[in-house]
Amino acid sequence: MAIQSESALYAPVKALLERQGYAVKGEVGAADVVARRGDGPPLIVELKLRFSLSLYHQAIARLSLSDLVYVAVPKPGGRTARRALKDNLALCRRLGLGLITVRADGRAEVQCDPGPYAPRKSKKRADRLLREFDRLRGDPNDGGATRHGIVTAYRQDAIACALHLAEHGACKGAEVARATGVAAATRIMADNHYGWFERLRIGIYGLTAQGRQGLADWADALPD
C-alpha cells in the first residue's frame, strides 16, 4: 500500500536510526525528526511525500544547525520514478544532504549520507558537447526548443541535404556531400531517420513528400 501521509514515514525512519544507536524524537522545533547519539551533533530528517523545491529549502535551512541533515520520502516505483530518484539522489549529494527512502512495506533505506561531494568530470561527454557546439550552424534554438523541437547538428545536416534535393532533384550522395559540405550526406540519406529521403537506385537519392513537409516545418533551422 502506498504511503499516504508524512506521519507514516516517521516510524520507519525512527526504527532505522534507533538500530544505529540514536535516540529519536519527532517534531522538535522546526525539524520533523531529530536524533542524537551520545554527545554527538544532532541528526535532522525532513519528511515529505515527494521531492519538491520546498523540501530542499527546508533541508538546506537545517544545515545551519547540523551537518547531518537528511530528507526522507516514499521510495518511488516505475521507470520514470526511478529516474527521478536517481536525479534527486545526485542533487542531494551536490547539496551535501543525505537521502532516506521508505518502501511500501515500511522499511527505510539510506540512499546516501550527508557530506561534501565533487562529481567526476566526463571528458568523453564534454568532448561530445563541444563537437555538437562546433557542428551547429548559427544559434537555431535560441536557448530553448523551436515549434517542432530542438534543432541538432544532425537535423541541420539532414535539412541541408533535403534542400539540395528539393532544388536539384535526385542526386548521388557524393554530389550532395560536395555541394552542401555535409561529409556524411550519403549515410544520413541512407539511414533516413526522419523519412525525408528515398533511394531511387544505387547511390541516388530523392526527396519524399514527408521531406518536403520537413523543409516547411524546419525552414528556420539553418542560418541565412
MIROFI-477123 format. One record per residue: residue in one letter; x, y, z of N, C-alpha, C in turn. Coordinates in pm, 1 decimal. Example, Ala and Ser with C-alpha at 12.3 -4.5 7.8 and 13.67 -1.06 7.14 Angstrom:
// MIROFI-477123
<r 'A',<1319.0,-569.0,780.0>,<1230.0,-450.0,780.0>,<1320.0,-330.0,780.0>>
<r 'S',<1285.0,-225.0,708.0>,<1367.0,-106.0,714.0>,<1290.0,3.0,787.0>>
***
This chain:
// MIROFI-477123
<r 'M',<85.0,-119.2,0.0>,<0.0,0.0,0.0>,<88.5,124.2,0.0>>
<r 'A',<52.2,221.5,-82.1>,<131.1,344.2,-90.9>,<122.6,423.5,38.2>>
<r 'I',<231.9,493.0,70.1>,<236.5,576.7,189.9>,<158.3,704.5,162.3>>
<r 'Q',<61.9,735.4,248.9>,<-31.8,844.2,224.2>,<-5.2,969.2,307.8>>
<r 'S',<76.7,960.1,409.9>,<98.0,1075.7,497.4>,<242.1,1080.5,544.8>>
<r 'E',<285.5,1202.9,578.6>,<421.5,1218.5,629.0>,<440.3,1145.3,760.5>>
<r 'S',<334.1,1138.7,841.1>,<344.5,1069.5,970.3>,<374.4,921.2,951.2>>
<r 'A',<332.7,865.1,836.7>,<361.0,723.7,810.8>,<508.9,700.4,781.9>>
<r 'L',<581.4,806.4,748.7>,<725.5,793.7,726.2>,<803.0,791.1,857.3>>
<r 'Y',<743.8,847.1,961.6>,<819.0,868.9,1084.7>,<864.4,738.4,1149.4>>
<r 'A',<773.4,643.9,1167.7>,<808.7,519.2,1237.4>,<922.0,443.4,1167.2>>
<r 'P',<918.2,425.1,1033.3>,<1029.2,355.4,967.9>,<1162.2,429.5,980.9>>
<r 'V',<1158.1,563.4,970.4>,<1281.8,641.3,984.0>,<1334.8,631.5,1127.0>>
<r 'K',<1245.9,639.7,1224.0>,<1286.9,627.1,1364.6>,<1348.5,490.9,1389.9>>
<r 'A',<1286.0,385.0,1338.8>,<1339.1,250.0,1358.8>,<1478.0,235.5,1297.3>>
<r 'L',<1497.0,293.9,1178.3>,<1627.6,289.0,1111.8>,<1734.6,354.6,1197.7>>
<r 'L',<1703.8,472.3,1250.9>,<1802.4,544.9,1330.4>,<1827.1,478.0,1465.1>>
<r 'E',<1723.3,423.5,1525.0>,<1740.9,355.3,1653.1>,<1827.5,230.9,1637.2>>
<r 'R',<1818.8,163.4,1523.6>,<1906.7,48.0,1500.2>,<2053.2,89.9,1494.8>>
<r 'Q',<2077.6,217.3,1466.0>,<2213.8,270.3,1461.1>,<2255.8,335.5,1592.9>>
<r 'G',<2172.7,320.9,1695.1>,<2209.3,369.2,1828.0>,<2166.7,510.8,1859.4>>
<r 'Y',<2078.7,569.7,1779.2>,<2033.0,706.1,1803.7>,<1909.9,706.8,1894.1>>
<r 'A',<1900.1,810.1,1975.4>,<1774.8,844.4,2042.2>,<1700.2,938.5,1948.6>>
<r 'V',<1572.6,911.8,1924.3>,<1499.6,981.9,1818.5>,<1372.9,1046.0,1875.3>>
<r 'K',<1346.9,1170.2,1833.2>,<1224.1,1238.8,1871.9>,<1168.8,1313.3,1750.3>>
<r 'G',<1034.7,1319.0,1740.8>,<970.0,1385.3,1629.2>,<924.5,1525.6,1663.4>>
<r 'E',<916.3,1611.4,1559.5>,<865.9,1748.3,1572.2>,<937.5,1825.3,1683.3>>
<r 'V',<1067.8,1836.0,1668.2>,<1148.5,1912.0,1763.3>,<1179.3,2047.4,1700.1>>
<r 'G',<1127.1,2153.9,1759.0>,<1142.1,2284.6,1697.2>,<1078.4,2283.0,1559.0>>
<r 'A',<1153.0,2332.0,1458.3>,<1101.2,2333.8,1321.9>,<1132.5,2206.2,1245.1>>
<r 'A',<1209.3,2115.2,1306.8>,<1252.5,1994.2,1238.3>,<1151.1,1881.7,1255.1>>
<r 'D',<1133.0,1802.2,1149.2>,<1040.4,1688.9,1156.3>,<1093.2,1580.0,1248.7>>
<r 'V',<1222.4,1550.8,1236.6>,<1283.8,1443.3,1315.9>,<1421.1,1490.3,1361.8>>
<r 'V',<1449.7,1469.8,1488.7>,<1582.3,1498.1,1542.6>,<1630.8,1373.8,1616.4>>
<r 'A',<1755.9,1335.7,1590.1>,<1814.2,1219.0,1655.9>,<1951.6,1256.9,1710.9>>
<r 'R',<1990.7,1186.9,1818.5>,<2122.8,1213.2,1875.1>,<2180.2,1083.9,1929.7>>
<r 'R',<2312.2,1069.5,1913.0>,<2382.9,951.5,1962.5>,<2495.4,998.3,2052.3>>
<r 'G',<2480.2,974.3,2180.6>,<2580.6,1018.3,2276.3>,<2590.1,1169.3,2279.0>>
<r 'D',<2714.5,1219.6,2278.0>,<2737.1,1364.5,2278.1>,<2757.3,1420.5,2138.1>>
<r 'G',<2724.2,1340.9,2038.4>,<2746.0,1384.2,1900.2>,<2648.0,1491.6,1857.3>>
<r 'P',<2670.3,1548.7,1740.0>,<2582.3,1654.5,1688.6>,<2445.0,1597.9,1653.2>>
<r 'P',<2343.9,1683.1,1649.1>,<2211.0,1633.8,1614.5>,<2203.8,1588.7,1468.6>>
<r 'L',<2124.2,1487.0,1444.7>,<2093.9,1441.0,1309.5>,<1949.4,1482.2,1281.4>>
<r 'I',<1926.5,1549.0,1170.9>,<1794.7,1604.0,1139.2>,<1740.9,1540.2,1011.8>>
<r 'V',<1612.8,1506.0,1013.8>,<1547.3,1448.7,895.8>,<1420.8,1528.4,865.1>>
<r 'E',<1407.3,1568.9,739.8>,<1284.3,1633.8,693.9>,<1202.6,1532.0,613.8>>
<r 'L',<1075.9,1515.6,650.0>,<988.3,1416.6,588.9>,<894.9,1482.3,487.4>>
<r 'K',<884.0,1421.3,370.6>,<789.5,1470.2,270.0>,<739.6,1351.6,186.2>>
<r 'L',<621.0,1366.5,129.0>,<563.1,1259.9,47.6>,<622.4,1256.3,-93.0>>
<r 'R',<690.8,1363.1,-132.1>,<752.9,1365.1,-264.7>,<865.6,1468.5,-264.9>>
<r 'F',<952.2,1455.3,-362.2>,<1057.5,1554.3,-379.9>,<994.6,1686.3,-424.1>>
<r 'S',<1043.6,1795.7,-368.4>,<993.7,1927.7,-406.9>,<1098.6,2031.5,-372.6>>
<r 'L',<1081.8,2149.4,-430.7>,<1174.3,2257.7,-401.5>,<1165.0,2299.2,-255.0>>
<r 'S',<1043.8,2298.5,-199.6>,<1027.8,2337.5,-59.3>,<1098.9,2239.1,33.8>>
<r 'L',<1100.6,2111.4,-4.2>,<1173.1,2012.4,76.6>,<1321.0,2047.7,81.9>>
<r 'Y',<1379.0,2081.2,-32.6>,<1521.0,2115.5,-34.7>,<1546.6,2246.6,38.9>>
<r 'H',<1453.9,2341.2,27.1>,<1470.3,2466.2,101.9>,<1476.5,2438.4,252.5>>
<r 'Q',<1385.5,2354.4,301.2>,<1383.9,2321.5,444.1>,<1511.7,2251.1,485.9>>
<r 'A',<1552.9,2154.3,406.2>,<1672.3,2077.2,442.3>,<1796.9,2165.6,443.9>>
<r 'I',<1809.2,2254.3,344.8>,<1925.2,2343.7,340.4>,<1925.4,2436.5,461.1>>
<r 'A',<1806.1,2482.6,502.3>,<1798.0,2567.3,621.5>,<1846.9,2492.5,745.2>>
<r 'R',<1822.2,2362.3,752.7>,<1865.3,2283.4,868.6>,<2016.8,2266.1,872.4>>
<r 'L',<2083.9,2287.2,759.8>,<2230.4,2275.4,758.7>,<2296.1,2382.7,844.6>>
<r 'S',<2222.6,2487.5,879.3>,<2277.4,2586.9,971.2>,<2278.9,2535.1,1114.8>>
<r 'L',<2209.5,2423.0,1138.8>,<2203.7,2363.1,1272.0>,<2294.8,2242.1,1285.3>>
<r 'S',<2313.9,2170.2,1175.6>,<2392.7,2047.0,1180.5>,<2438.0,2010.3,1040.7>>
<r 'D',<2551.3,1940.5,1032.9>,<2596.9,1887.7,904.3>,<2526.2,1758.1,868.6>>
<r 'L',<2455.2,1699.0,964.1>,<2388.9,1570.6,943.0>,<2240.5,1593.7,915.2>>
<r 'V',<2209.3,1625.6,790.8>,<2071.0,1653.1,752.2>,<2031.8,1558.3,638.7>>
<r 'Y',<1916.1,1493.0,657.8>,<1861.6,1400.6,558.3>,<1723.8,1448.3,513.5>>
<r 'V',<1686.5,1410.3,392.9>,<1547.0,1418.4,350.8>,<1497.1,1275.0,338.6>>
<r 'A',<1368.6,1255.2,370.4>,<1310.3,1121.3,363.7>,<1179.3,1127.7,286.2>>
<r 'V',<1165.1,1040.3,186.3>,<1045.1,1035.7,102.3>,<1008.4,888.8,79.0>>
<r 'P',<883.0,859.9,40.5>,<849.0,724.0,-1.4>,<933.0,684.8,-122.4>>
<r 'K',<973.3,559.8,-128.0>,<1053.8,514.9,-241.2>,<966.8,505.3,-365.4>>
<r 'P',<998.9,580.5,-470.9>,<914.7,578.0,-590.8>,<935.2,449.6,-669.6>>
<r 'G',<834.4,411.7,-746.9>,<842.9,293.2,-830.6>,<816.3,329.1,-975.2>>
<r 'G',<846.3,236.9,-1065.9>,<827.9,264.2,-1207.9>,<952.1,325.3,-1269.0>>
<r 'R',<964.2,312.0,-1402.4>,<1084.8,358.0,-1470.9>,<1105.3,508.7,-1455.1>>
<r 'T',<999.0,587.3,-1477.2>,<1011.7,732.4,-1466.7>,<1046.6,773.1,-1324.4>>
<r 'A',<982.2,706.7,-1225.8>,<1007.7,739.6,-1086.1>,<1150.0,702.2,-1046.5>>
<r 'R',<1198.7,590.2,-1097.9>,<1336.9,551.6,-1066.5>,<1435.7,652.4,-1123.2>>
<r 'R',<1405.4,707.0,-1239.6>,<1492.4,811.0,-1296.5>,<1489.5,935.3,-1208.7>>
<r 'A',<1368.5,970.1,-1159.8>,<1356.7,1086.2,-1071.5>,<1435.9,1064.1,-943.1>>
<r 'L',<1432.5,940.7,-891.9>,<1509.3,909.5,-771.4>,<1658.3,927.5,-797.0>>
<r 'K',<1705.3,879.8,-910.8>,<1847.6,893.4,-944.4>,<1887.3,1040.2,-953.7>>
<r 'D',<1802.3,1120.8,-1018.8>,<1832.9,1263.5,-1034.2>,<1833.7,1334.4,-898.5>>
<r 'N',<1737.2,1300.8,-812.8>,<1730.7,1365.3,-681.5>,<1842.0,1316.2,-589.5>>
<r 'L',<1884.8,1193.2,-607.4>,<1999.6,1144.1,-532.2>,<2123.6,1224.9,-566.9>>
<r 'A',<2143.0,1251.5,-695.9>,<2257.2,1334.0,-737.3>,<2245.8,1474.3,-679.7>>
<r 'L',<2124.0,1529.5,-675.8>,<2104.8,1663.1,-620.9>,<2135.3,1665.8,-471.8>>
<r 'C',<2088.9,1565.6,-397.7>,<2118.5,1558.9,-254.3>,<2268.6,1557.1,-230.3>>
<r 'R',<2340.2,1480.3,-310.5>,<2485.2,1473.4,-293.2>,<2550.4,1608.3,-320.8>>
<r 'R',<2503.0,1676.3,-425.1>,<2560.0,1806.9,-456.6>,<2533.7,1907.0,-345.0>>
<r 'L',<2419.6,1893.6,-276.8>,<2383.6,1986.9,-169.9>,<2440.5,1945.5,-34.2>>
<r 'G',<2503.6,1830.2,-28.2>,<2558.3,1782.8,98.8>,<2453.7,1722.8,190.6>>
<r 'L',<2339.2,1681.1,133.2>,<2231.0,1622.4,212.7>,<2232.2,1471.1,202.4>>
<r 'G',<2176.9,1405.5,305.4>,<2154.2,1263.2,299.5>,<2014.3,1236.2,245.5>>
<r 'L',<1992.1,1114.1,196.4>,<1861.7,1076.5,142.2>,<1819.4,941.2,197.4>>
<r 'I',<1699.3,937.5,252.0>,<1638.6,814.4,302.0>,<1509.8,791.1,223.9>>
<r 'T',<1488.6,669.0,177.7>,<1361.8,633.6,114.9>,<1292.8,527.2,199.6>>
<r 'V',<1159.9,531.7,197.9>,<1079.9,436.2,275.3>,<997.4,352.6,178.3>>
<r 'R',<1015.3,222.0,183.2>,<944.3,132.3,93.4>,<799.1,117.0,136.3>>
<r 'A',<718.2,63.6,44.9>,<576.6,43.7,75.1>,<556.2,-52.9,191.1>>
<r 'D',<654.0,-145.1,212.8>,<641.3,-240.1,324.2>,<687.2,-179.5,456.9>>
<r 'G',<726.6,-50.3,456.1>,<760.1,17.5,580.5>,<905.8,13.1,619.4>>
<r 'R',<991.8,-33.6,532.3>,<1134.6,-38.1,566.1>,<1204.5,83.6,507.1>>
<r 'A',<1281.7,152.3,591.5>,<1356.8,269.9,548.4>,<1496.2,228.7,501.9>>
<r 'E',<1542.7,293.4,394.9>,<1673.8,262.3,338.3>,<1751.3,392.2,314.9>>
<r 'V',<1877.8,393.2,351.2>,<1963.6,509.0,327.5>,<2020.2,499.3,185.8>>
<r 'Q',<1989.8,600.6,104.3>,<2042.9,604.6,-32.6>,<2178.6,674.9,-38.3>>
<r 'C',<2196.6,775.6,46.3>,<2327.3,840.2,58.6>,<2332.4,914.2,191.2>>
<r 'D',<2452.4,934.7,241.5>,<2473.6,1007.0,367.1>,<2519.0,1149.7,336.4>>
<r 'P',<2498.7,1242.3,429.5>,<2543.9,1380.5,407.1>,<2695.3,1387.2,395.6>>
<r 'G',<2742.2,1485.7,323.9>,<2886.7,1503.7,313.3>,<2923.4,1579.1,187.8>>
<r 'P',<3046.1,1628.3,180.5>,<3091.3,1700.5,60.9>,<3093.3,1607.9,-59.1>>
<r 'Y',<3066.7,1663.9,-175.9>,<3057.4,1581.7,-296.9>,<3113.5,1658.9,-414.9>>
<r 'A',<3202.0,1597.1,-490.1>,<3257.4,1657.3,-611.6>,<3239.3,1557.0,-725.1>>
<r 'P',<3145.3,1582.9,-816.9>,<3120.0,1486.6,-924.7>,<3241.3,1471.8,-1015.4>>
<r 'R',<3262.3,1349.7,-1063.5>,<3371.2,1325.9,-1157.8>,<3335.7,1386.4,-1293.1>>
<r 'K',<3431.7,1453.1,-1352.8>,<3410.9,1510.9,-1484.4>,<3423.8,1401.0,-1590.7>>
<r 'S',<3339.5,1407.0,-1691.4>,<3343.6,1310.8,-1801.1>,<3400.7,1379.1,-1924.2>>
<r 'K',<3526.0,1348.9,-1954.9>,<3588.4,1409.7,-2072.8>,<3515.8,1366.6,-2199.8>>
<r 'K',<3470.1,1243.3,-2203.3>,<3400.6,1193.3,-2321.7>,<3273.3,1272.7,-2347.0>>
<r 'R',<3195.8,1295.9,-2242.6>,<3070.7,1370.8,-2258.5>,<3097.7,1518.1,-2288.3>>
<r 'A',<3201.8,1573.4,-2226.7>,<3237.5,1712.8,-2254.6>,<3281.1,1728.6,-2399.9>>
<r 'D',<3359.1,1633.0,-2450.6>,<3402.7,1638.7,-2590.3>,<3283.0,1628.0,-2684.6>>
<r 'R',<3185.6,1542.0,-2649.4>,<3066.5,1526.6,-2732.4>,<2987.5,1658.3,-2737.1>>
<r 'L',<2978.3,1724.3,-2621.3>,<2908.1,1852.3,-2614.3>,<2975.5,1956.3,-2703.0>>
<r 'L',<3109.2,1962.0,-2697.2>,<3182.3,2060.6,-2776.8>,<3173.8,2029.1,-2926.0>>
<r 'R',<3172.0,1901.3,-2961.8>,<3156.5,1865.4,-3103.5>,<3020.8,1911.8,-3155.4>>
<r 'E',<2916.1,1891.0,-3074.5>,<2783.2,1935.8,-3115.1>,<2780.0,2088.4,-3126.8>>
<r 'F',<2845.6,2156.2,-3034.3>,<2852.9,2303.2,-3039.3>,<2918.1,2349.0,-3169.8>>
<r 'D',<3030.3,2285.9,-3203.8>,<3103.6,2326.8,-3323.6>,<3025.6,2295.3,-3451.2>>
<r 'R',<2947.3,2186.3,-3451.0>,<2873.9,2145.7,-3571.3>,<2749.0,2229.3,-3594.6>>
<r 'L',<2688.3,2280.8,-3488.8>,<2566.2,2359.2,-3505.8>,<2594.0,2484.8,-3587.5>>
<r 'R',<2508.7,2510.6,-3684.5>,<2521.8,2630.1,-3767.9>,<2435.6,2739.9,-3707.8>>
<r 'G',<2498.7,2849.0,-3666.5>,<2424.9,2956.6,-3602.7>,<2377.2,2916.0,-3463.7>>
<r 'D',<2268.1,2979.2,-3421.1>,<2208.8,2953.3,-3289.1>,<2059.7,2924.3,-3309.6>>
<r 'P',<2026.1,2805.6,-3364.5>,<1888.6,2779.4,-3409.2>,<1787.0,2763.1,-3297.2>>
<r 'N',<1832.2,2735.9,-3176.5>,<1737.0,2708.3,-3069.2>,<1710.9,2826.5,-2976.5>>
<r 'D',<1793.5,2931.3,-2984.8>,<1775.5,3049.9,-2900.4>,<1758.5,3014.2,-2754.2>>
<r 'G',<1831.5,2913.5,-2707.8>,<1826.0,2874.8,-2567.2>,<1707.8,2786.8,-2531.8>>
<r 'G',<1623.2,2749.7,-2628.3>,<1507.3,2665.8,-2599.1>,<1464.1,2590.2,-2722.5>>
<r 'A',<1350.7,2520.5,-2711.4>,<1301.9,2440.5,-2823.0>,<1232.1,2528.1,-2926.5>>
<r 'T',<1240.0,2488.0,-3052.7>,<1162.1,2553.1,-3156.5>,<1022.0,2494.5,-3155.5>>
<r 'R',<938.7,2540.5,-3249.3>,<799.8,2494.1,-3251.6>,<791.9,2343.5,-3273.5>>
<r 'H',<886.9,2287.7,-3347.4>,<882.8,2144.8,-3377.6>,<984.3,2065.1,-3296.2>>
<r 'G',<1060.8,2129.8,-3210.1>,<1155.8,2058.2,-3127.0>,<1294.3,2120.7,-3131.2>>
<r 'I',<1388.8,2055.0,-3066.6>,<1526.3,2103.0,-3062.7>,<1595.2,2077.5,-3196.3>>
<r 'V',<1667.5,2176.6,-3243.9>,<1746.4,2161.2,-3366.2>,<1884.4,2109.2,-3328.9>>
<r 'T',<1918.5,1990.4,-3378.2>,<2051.1,1932.8,-3355.1>,<2136.6,1953.1,-3479.7>>
<r 'A',<2265.9,1930.7,-3464.6>,<2355.5,1940.6,-3579.5>,<2319.0,1835.2,-3683.8>>
<r 'Y',<2278.3,1717.0,-3638.1>,<2236.7,1611.5,-3731.5>,<2114.8,1657.5,-3810.7>>
<r 'R',<2018.9,1718.9,-3741.5>,<1899.1,1768.7,-3809.0>,<1937.0,1873.8,-3913.3>>
<r 'Q',<2028.3,1962.7,-3877.9>,<2070.9,2064.9,-3973.4>,<2136.7,2001.8,-4097.3>>
<r 'D',<2217.0,1897.4,-4076.5>,<2279.6,1829.6,-4190.2>,<2173.1,1765.9,-4279.8>>
<r 'A',<2071.4,1705.6,-4218.4>,<1963.4,1644.6,-4296.8>,<1886.7,1750.5,-4374.7>>
<r 'I',<1863.5,1866.0,-4312.2>,<1793.8,1975.5,-4380.0>,<1875.5,2023.9,-4500.1>>
<r 'A',<2007.4,2037.8,-4481.6>,<2093.1,2082.2,-4591.5>,<2084.9,1984.8,-4708.7>>
<r 'C',<2083.4,1855.5,-4679.6>,<2071.3,1754.1,-4785.4>,<1935.5,1765.2,-4854.5>>
<r 'A',<1831.1,1781.1,-4773.5>,<1696.2,1790.3,-4829.3>,<1681.1,1914.9,-4916.1>>
<r 'L',<1738.6,2026.3,-4873.9>,<1731.6,2148.8,-4952.9>,<1797.7,2130.3,-5089.8>>
<r 'H',<1910.1,2061.1,-5090.9>,<1979.5,2038.1,-5217.9>,<1893.4,1952.4,-5310.1>>
<r 'L',<1831.4,1848.6,-5256.8>,<1747.3,1761.9,-5338.6>,<1623.4,1836.6,-5387.8>>
<r 'A',<1567.7,1922.3,-5303.0>,<1449.5,1999.4,-5342.5>,<1482.0,2093.8,-5458.8>>
<r 'E',<1603.7,2144.6,-5459.3>,<1642.3,2240.1,-5563.0>,<1691.9,2172.7,-5689.9>>
<r 'H',<1763.5,2060.4,-5676.8>,<1830.3,1998.7,-5791.6>,<1771.1,1865.0,-5831.9>>
<r 'G',<1676.2,1813.1,-5756.7>,<1621.4,1682.4,-5788.1>,<1710.2,1570.8,-5735.5>>
<r 'A',<1678.8,1447.3,-5775.4>,<1753.6,1331.3,-5727.3>,<1901.2,1344.0,-5760.9>>
<r 'C',<1987.0,1307.8,-5663.8>,<2131.9,1323.3,-5681.2>,<2206.0,1206.0,-5618.6>>
<r 'K',<2330.2,1191.1,-5660.3>,<2419.4,1097.4,-5594.1>,<2456.1,1152.1,-5455.9>>
<r 'G',<2477.2,1062.2,-5363.0>,<2515.3,1103.4,-5228.9>,<2643.6,1184.3,-5227.6>>
<r 'A',<2740.3,1143.3,-5309.9>,<2868.5,1214.3,-5314.0>,<2849.7,1356.9,-5364.1>>
<r 'E',<2757.7,1375.1,-5459.3>,<2732.0,1509.5,-5511.9>,<2669.1,1598.2,-5404.5>>
<r 'V',<2575.1,1540.6,-5328.9>,<2512.1,1615.0,-5220.3>,<2616.1,1655.0,-5116.3>>
<r 'A',<2706.1,1563.0,-5085.1>,<2810.8,1591.1,-4986.7>,<2899.3,1706.5,-5031.8>>
<r 'R',<2938.4,1706.2,-5159.8>,<3025.2,1813.2,-5210.0>,<2952.6,1947.8,-5210.1>>
<r 'A',<2827.4,1945.8,-5249.3>,<2753.9,2071.7,-5264.0>,<2716.7,2133.9,-5129.5>>
<r 'T',<2690.2,2050.3,-5032.1>,<2642.0,2100.5,-4902.2>,<2750.9,2110.3,-4796.5>>
<r 'G',<2863.1,2040.1,-4818.3>,<2966.1,2035.2,-4715.4>,<2933.4,1937.2,-4604.0>>
<r 'V',<2828.2,1856.5,-4622.8>,<2790.8,1755.3,-4523.2>,<2860.9,1625.4,-4560.7>>
<r 'A',<2971.5,1596.2,-4495.2>,<3053.0,1480.1,-4531.2>,<2974.7,1349.4,-4520.9>>
<r 'A',<2881.9,1342.9,-4426.8>,<2806.7,1219.0,-4403.9>,<2673.9,1217.6,-4479.8>>
<r 'A',<2661.9,1294.7,-4585.8>,<2535.1,1307.6,-4657.2>,<2478.8,1172.4,-4700.7>>
<r 'T',<2562.1,1087.6,-4761.1>,<2513.1,957.8,-4809.0>,<2458.8,874.1,-4693.2>>
<r 'R',<2531.4,870.4,-4583.5>,<2485.0,791.5,-4468.3>,<2355.2,848.8,-4412.3>>
<r 'I',<2346.3,981.1,-4403.3>,<2224.7,1043.2,-4349.2>,<2103.7,1008.3,-4436.0>>
<r 'M',<2119.9,1016.2,-4567.1>,<2008.0,984.9,-4655.5>,<1975.9,835.4,-4654.9>>
<r 'A',<2078.2,752.5,-4642.2>,<2055.2,608.1,-4637.7>,<1986.8,566.7,-4507.8>>
<r 'D',<2030.9,624.3,-4395.8>,<1968.4,590.7,-4266.8>,<1824.3,641.6,-4259.7>>
<r 'N',<1799.7,759.9,-4317.8>,<1664.5,813.7,-4333.6>,<1585.4,813.8,-4203.3>>
<r 'H',<1642.1,868.7,-4098.7>,<1577.2,868.8,-3967.2>,<1445.9,945.8,-3966.3>>
<r 'Y',<1433.0,1046.9,-4050.8>,<1314.5,1131.7,-4048.0>,<1213.4,1097.9,-4156.8>>
<r 'G',<1246.4,999.4,-4243.0>,<1155.9,964.2,-4352.2>,<1157.2,1064.3,-4466.2>>
<r 'W',<1261.8,1143.9,-4476.1>,<1268.9,1250.7,-4575.8>,<1325.8,1204.2,-4710.3>>
<r 'F',<1398.3,1092.8,-4711.4>,<1473.4,1053.0,-4830.3>,<1429.6,915.3,-4879.9>>
<r 'E',<1449.2,892.7,-5008.3>,<1425.7,759.4,-5064.1>,<1538.1,727.5,-5162.0>>
<r 'R',<1581.9,602.6,-5157.6>,<1685.7,560.1,-5251.9>,<1617.3,516.5,-5380.8>>
<r 'L',<1644.0,586.4,-5488.9>,<1580.6,557.3,-5617.1>,<1654.2,445.6,-5690.5>>
<r 'R',<1785.1,445.5,-5678.3>,<1869.5,336.2,-5726.2>,<2001.6,347.4,-5652.3>>
<r 'I',<2091.7,257.8,-5678.6>,<2215.0,254.1,-5601.1>,<2286.6,389.3,-5605.1>>
<r 'G',<2303.3,448.4,-5487.2>,<2377.2,573.8,-5474.5>,<2298.8,698.2,-5509.6>>
<r 'I',<2174.3,684.7,-5556.3>,<2094.2,800.0,-5598.0>,<1976.6,816.5,-5501.1>>
<r 'Y',<1960.1,937.4,-5449.5>,<1855.5,962.7,-5350.4>,<1766.1,1077.7,-5394.9>>
<r 'G',<1638.1,1064.8,-5359.8>,<1542.1,1169.8,-5386.7>,<1473.1,1212.6,-5258.2>>
<r 'L',<1389.0,1315.2,-5269.1>,<1319.0,1371.4,-5154.3>,<1175.4,1321.2,-5152.7>>
<r 'T',<1127.4,1276.5,-5037.5>,<990.1,1228.7,-5023.3>,<896.5,1345.4,-4992.3>>
<r 'A',<765.9,1317.6,-4998.4>,<667.3,1418.7,-4960.1>,<686.6,1458.8,-4814.5>>
<r 'Q',<721.9,1360.9,-4731.3>,<748.6,1390.1,-4589.9>,<869.9,1481.2,-4576.5>>
<r 'G',<967.1,1463.8,-4666.4>,<1084.2,1550.7,-4664.6>,<1049.5,1694.2,-4701.1>>
<r 'R',<958.4,1711.9,-4799.8>,<916.6,1847.4,-4836.5>,<841.4,1914.0,-4721.5>>
<r 'Q',<761.9,1835.5,-4650.0>,<693.5,1889.9,-4533.2>,<793.6,1924.1,-4424.5>>
<r 'G',<896.7,1839.3,-4411.1>,<1001.3,1865.7,-4312.7>,<1072.6,1997.3,-4339.6>>
<r 'L',<1097.5,2026.5,-4467.8>,<1162.1,2153.8,-4503.0>,<1073.0,2272.2,-4466.2>>
<r 'A',<941.5,2254.7,-4482.0>,<849.6,2362.8,-4444.4>,<847.8,2380.2,-4293.5>>
<r 'D',<849.6,2268.3,-4220.0>,<844.0,2274.6,-4073.6>,<971.2,2333.2,-4012.7>>
<r 'W',<1085.6,2304.4,-4077.3>,<1215.0,2342.8,-4020.6>,<1282.9,2451.5,-4102.5>>
<r 'A',<1202.6,2536.9,-4163.2>,<1256.7,2638.2,-4253.8>,<1355.2,2732.2,-4185.4>>
<r 'D',<1340.1,2753.2,-4056.0>,<1427.5,2848.0,-3984.8>,<1543.6,2780.6,-3913.5>>
<r 'A',<1566.1,2653.0,-3941.3>,<1667.6,2579.1,-3865.4>,<1808.7,2604.3,-3913.7>>
<r 'L',<1823.3,2657.6,-4034.6>,<1956.4,2689.8,-4087.2>,<1972.3,2841.0,-4093.4>>
<r 'P',<2091.8,2890.7,-4063.3>,<2113.4,3036.6,-4071.6>,<2105.4,3082.7,-4215.8>>
<r 'D',<2069.5,3206.6,-4234.2>,<2061.2,3262.1,-4369.5>,<2199.4,3271.3,-4433.3>>
***
